[in-house]
Amino acid sequence: IKTKFPVARIKRIMQADEDVGKVAQVTPVIVSKALELFMIALCEKASQQARFRNSKRITASHLKQAVMADEQFDFLEDIMAKVPDVPAP
């Protein structure tokens, strides 16, 4: 499995937590793939928002609109509250 997120770094981050004991070799690979799929989904939603507003670039405001529009990303709403809103098209 080829991933785009560094598996070794993910394993180090996981092991830095006192509550996490030993980590099976495949676990960071799976977390890396899950992170990759999550980022793809978020970027696709933000891309739709950018296209809707005739923008060629995805901005933080487009990410905010994507997060606010999809309940799948509800856990990010607190973070995105700090981002300014996109002007209406």
Phi, psi and chi 1 to 4 in degrees:
 res  aa     phi    psi   chi1   chi2   chi3   chi4
   1 ILE       -  124.7  -61.3  173.4      -      -
   2 LYS   -98.5  126.6  -73.1 -172.6  175.6 -175.6
   3 THR  -118.1  161.3   58.8      -      -      -
   4 LYS  -100.7   -6.1  -64.0  178.0 -176.8  169.9
   5 PHE  -106.4  138.3  -69.0   93.6      -      -
   6 PRO   -67.6  112.5   21.8  -28.2      -      -
   7 VAL   -62.2  -41.1  173.8      -      -      -
   8 ALA   -62.0  -40.3      -      -      -      -
   9 ARG   -67.9  -40.6 -174.0  173.9  -62.8  163.5
  10 ILE   -60.9  -42.7  -69.2  170.6      -      -
  11 LYS   -63.0  -41.8 -175.8  172.8 -177.9  175.9
  12 ARG   -62.4  -42.0 -127.3 -179.5  -60.9  123.6
  13 ILE   -64.6  -42.4  -69.6  168.4      -      -
  14 MET   -63.8  -41.7  -68.7  173.8   74.9      -
  15 GLN   -76.3  -15.4  -71.1  177.6  -31.1      -
  16 ALA   -70.6  -20.5      -      -      -      -
  17 ASP   -79.1  127.9 -171.8  -25.4      -      -
  18 GLU   -61.7  -32.3  -64.5  173.6    0.5      -
  19 ASP   -74.6  -15.2  -63.4  -26.0      -      -
  20 VAL   -94.4  123.3  177.1      -      -      -
  21 GLY   -85.2 -132.9      -      -      -      -
  22 LYS   -71.5  147.0  -70.4 -170.0  175.3 -169.7
  23 VAL  -114.1  125.0  176.5      -      -      -
  24 ALA   -61.0  150.8      -      -      -      -
  25 GLN   -59.3  -34.7 -170.9  171.8    3.1      -
  26 VAL   -80.8  -19.9   73.1      -      -      -
  27 THR   -59.3  -50.2  -56.6      -      -      -
  28 PRO   -62.9  -29.6  -18.9   28.2      -      -
  29 VAL   -65.9  -43.5  174.8      -      -      -
  30 ILE   -67.1  -42.7  -66.6  169.1      -      -
  31 VAL   -62.5  -40.1  170.0      -      -      -
  32 SER   -62.0  -43.6  175.8      -      -      -
  33 LYS   -66.0  -41.5 -173.4   64.7  177.1  176.3
  34 ALA   -62.1  -41.4      -      -      -      -
  35 LEU   -63.0  -41.9  178.6   57.5      -      -
  36 GLU   -61.3  -45.8 -178.8  179.6  -17.8      -
  37 LEU   -65.7  -38.4  -65.6  173.1      -      -
  38 PHE   -61.7  -47.0  166.2   75.0      -      -
  39 MET   -64.3  -38.1  -69.2  -58.3  -61.8      -
  40 ILE   -61.5  -46.8  -71.4  169.6      -      -
  41 ALA   -62.2  -45.5      -      -      -      -
  42 LEU   -64.6  -43.9 -178.4   58.7      -      -
  43 CYS   -67.8  -34.8  -71.9      -      -      -
  44 GLU   -64.9  -42.3  -76.8  177.3   -3.1      -
  45 LYS   -65.0  -41.6  -64.2  -73.8 -175.3  177.9
  46 ALA   -66.7  -35.9      -      -      -      -
  47 SER   -63.6  -40.0  174.2      -      -      -
  48 GLN   -61.3  -42.3  -69.9  171.8   -0.2      -
  49 GLN   -62.9  -41.6  -67.9  -67.3  -31.6      -
  50 ALA   -64.9  -44.1      -      -      -      -
  51 ARG   -62.6  -40.3  -88.2 -171.5 -111.1  119.9
  52 PHE   -59.4  -31.3  176.5   71.6      -      -
  53 ARG  -100.4   16.6  -71.1  167.8  173.4   74.1
  54 ASN    54.6   40.0  -63.9  -37.5      -      -
  55 SER  -106.2  143.9  177.8      -      -      -
  56 LYS   -91.8  -10.9  -66.5 -178.3 -179.7 -178.8
  57 ARG  -124.3  146.5  -65.3 -175.3 -177.2  157.9
  58 ILE   -88.2  126.9  -64.0  173.7      -      -
  59 THR  -113.3  173.4   64.5      -      -      -
  60 ALA   -59.5  -34.3      -      -      -      -
  61 SER   -65.4  -36.7  -62.4      -      -      -
  62 HIS   -67.1  -39.3  -63.8  128.2      -      -
  63 LEU   -61.6  -41.3  -74.8  167.6      -      -
  64 LYS   -61.0  -46.2  179.2  178.3 -177.0  175.5
  65 GLN   -61.8  -38.6  -68.7  -60.5  -43.2      -
  66 ALA   -64.3  -42.1      -      -      -      -
  67 VAL   -65.9  -43.6  166.1      -      -      -
  68 MET   -70.5  -25.5  -61.2  -55.3 -179.0      -
  69 ALA   -86.1  -15.9      -      -      -      -
  70 ASP  -126.5  120.3 -166.6  -29.2      -      -
  71 GLU   -65.3  -17.1   67.7 -179.1   39.3      -
  72 GLN   -59.7  -28.9  169.8 -178.2  -24.9      -
  73 PHE  -104.0   18.9  -57.8  119.1      -      -
  74 ASP   -53.3  -34.1  -79.5   -7.4      -      -
  75 PHE   -66.4  -12.2   67.3   98.3      -      -
  76 LEU   -96.1   -3.6  -65.5  171.8      -      -
  77 GLU   -60.2  -39.0  -74.5 -177.3   -1.3      -
  78 ASP   -61.7  -41.1  -67.5  -19.2      -      -
  79 ILE   -67.9  -42.5  -64.1  168.5      -      -
  80 MET   -74.9  -13.7  -61.9  -50.5  -79.3      -
  81 ALA   -61.7  -25.3      -      -      -      -
  82 LYS   -79.1  -14.7  -59.7  172.0 -172.8  169.6
  83 VAL   -84.6  134.5  176.1      -      -      -
  84 PRO   -65.3  151.2   12.9  -18.0      -      -
  85 ASP   -72.2  155.1  -70.7  -33.6      -      -
  86 VAL   -76.9  136.7  171.3      -      -      -
  87 PRO   -63.4  146.8   -7.1   11.8      -      -
  88 ALA   -62.4  144.5      -      -      -      -
  89 PRO   -70.0      -   14.5  -17.1      -      -
